[in-house]
Structures are given as structure tokens and as C-alpha cells.
Amino acid sequence: MTPEREDAMNDVTAAHGAAAGSPLEAELAAAMAEFASDQQPPHFDPRAIAHASGASRRSRFAVAAGVVAAAAATVAAVVLSAGGGHGERPPSPATATPTHSTAPSAPLDADTVVRGLFPAATLFQNPSTRPRVHLAQVSALFSDRAAFTRVWGDGGLGATCGERADGVLAADPANVLFYRGTTLLDRRASLTLDPVTGRITGITCGARGSQPGDATVAARYGHPSATGRNSTDCGLPTPSTWLADEPASGTVVHGWTVTLDGARPFKLTIDTAKGKATTTCS
């Protein structure tokens, strides 16, 4: 008999006392007690079970929250990209629907407006250069379609106050003069720009008055037989039309930013004392 079984028998014996049955019954009872002691169920700890259950719920919640966050990030990327957000656009989900920006366009500066409108108008007035003008791009310089229709007029003549011109001298958007060849026309234009968007809302035309223009610029680009006209500036060919804007004033030396046929602008510096004009190419 094992010590454990002997202890169990003693416990049974003490419980039943002298009234107990035969030694065989005592032996059987002790064996059952030993089996029961070896087969105890696992320890039950309510706190441990609650902790495990909570951890499982938190794990499921974390997975769900991660899915929601990923979806929100995808939507934000699409919205930011569609609205002109910063950086490169992450790949869109396969089920995403292409979107278009509804954000307002960036404001235009006055130089952009002048260099967009007047070269387009003078090129459009010449049948040989008209195909180079994209009216949709010109229309984007205006606050709305109605403003474009009013200012552009018949074949771009509205922008040059009804005169056919191939040269434009713009001290600023409110002080614009026109040339045909080397002749300074007796018209003066003033553009009205939207204070928020910088786009054109209207034009006012009137007599040139005492505005002198710039004979040096007109002689360089407005006369087909002039030396400057037959040469090239900054690698550009002989122009059909020209624009001089953004004046740089000085007592002896002054200058303009020149755009030939709508190409990339460059600086023209005029030294009246030496009778010399030089270009600075960008």
C-alpha cells in the first residue's frame, strides 16, 4: 500500500470510526480518494479569465480600428490629391472613382495677365499666326466667360481697343499703348483686374493723349528693315508681334521685359546716352 493510500484510509477510518465496514471497503474508499486527488480540475481564477477576455476584445478592436484608419487615410489622400494637396499621390484603391478638383485656381499676377493677353490678341489678328493661339488658355485669364467675350471682342480687336496692332507697350495693366509697325497708335487701354483672383473683368479704352511710348523699342522690333528687326534676340527669330512690359526706369539707362511672339521673355536695357540697346537672356 502506498503512503498516500494509507493516509486516505486513515482519514476514512477517522471519519467512520469503529462503525466502518470491512478492511476491503476501507481500501476501496481510499483508492477513490487518491484518484479524485490526482484528477482535480484546473485552478479557476476569475480575474485571469476576465483579463484574457478583455485582451481578446482589445485585439479585435485594434484590428477594426486599423482598418478604419487605413480607409480614412486613403480617402484623405484622394481628397488632398484631387484638391491640389502636397507631395506625391499614393496609389488609389482599385474601386476608387476619379475625382476632379473643385478648389479655386491660384490668383494670377499682373505680368502673367499682360503677357498672356496681348501677344495672343496681336497674333490672333494676323491670319498667318492665328492658329498658334489657344482661345481656351486665353479665356482662363478672365474672371468668367462673359468678361472674355466683352474684352476679346471681334477676333481679339477688343483687347487692342479696336485697332489692329503688332506691338504693345505696357507700363502696367492700366497703361497700355499699341503700335502698328513703328507707328504709335492713338489708343490707350486700361485693364480692370479682379482684386482677389487677379483675372480680367473688363477693359477701358480711350485716347492716348500725351503718352510718348518708346521709339527705341518700336524701331528695334517694329520696323522690318531695321537692324534689330532682322537680327535675333536671345535665339528667337524675327518676330511677328512684340510686347514690352515691366519697365525699369532710369535717367540715362532704362529697360523693359520683352516678349516676342509670346515666347519666353527677356530683359532689354536701353542706354540713351550711348544709343545702345542690349539684351539679357534668361
Summary of the structure (lengths in Angstrom):
residues: 282
radius of gyration: 45.6
end to end distance: 110.1
largest distance: 146.2
contacts: 763
relative contact order: 0.08
helix: 41%
strand: 21%
